[in-house]
Every structure is written in C-alpha cells, then in structure tokens.
Amino acid sequence: LVSAGVMAPKGDVSEMGTAECIRALLQCCTAEREHLSQQLAEKQTALNGLRSQLMAAEKGREAAEKRSEELSSAAEKSHRRLQEEHEAERASLKAVPDLLLL
C-alpha cells in the first residue's frame, strides 16, 4: 500500500485493519483502471485519426494513379495524331514537285 501511495486515515498504514487495507487497495485499483481507460480512449482516438488519414491518402493515391493513366492515354493519342498530321504534310510536300512539272 505504501508503494501505491495509499495513506491511512491516521497517516500510518501499519495501523490499518484488513478491511481498510482492502478498501484502500480497491481505490488504488479503481483509480489505475480509470487512468488506463482514459489512456486507451486517447490512443484509440489517435488511431482512428491515423486510419482516417491513411484512407484519405489511399483515395488520393488512387485518384492520382487514375489521372496519370488518363494523361498518359491522352499524350499517346496526341502523339499519334501529330504523327499522322506529319505524315500527311510529308505526303502533300512530295506532291508539290509533281505539280510544278505540270
């Protein structure tokens, strides 16, 4: 009891009876349980906050991946279109000397 910080009503634990000792121990255990319950609740709240952050980060990552795929696809389409335009210009430029001969 002394190591648990329990003080007897008279100030000396050695003079406490068995019932008083049991009540004092029960009070100590109850106080410790309440303290641990409060700590657990705080840690659970922090954990829930971290879970929410993780879920938001995961959604952000998925959205970024989707956007990256969309941009990559658009870039490929644009590249193909530019190649086609380039080939068309080349073909039309090859036809110019033939027209000059007419």
VENSULMO-V718713 format. One line per field, one symbol per residue. burial: + if it has 24 or more other C-alpha atoms within 12 Angstrom, else -. A space follows every 10 residues. Layout:
burial=???
//
This chain:
burial=-----+---- ---------- ---++----- ---------- ---------- ---------- ---------- ---------- ---------- ---------- --
//
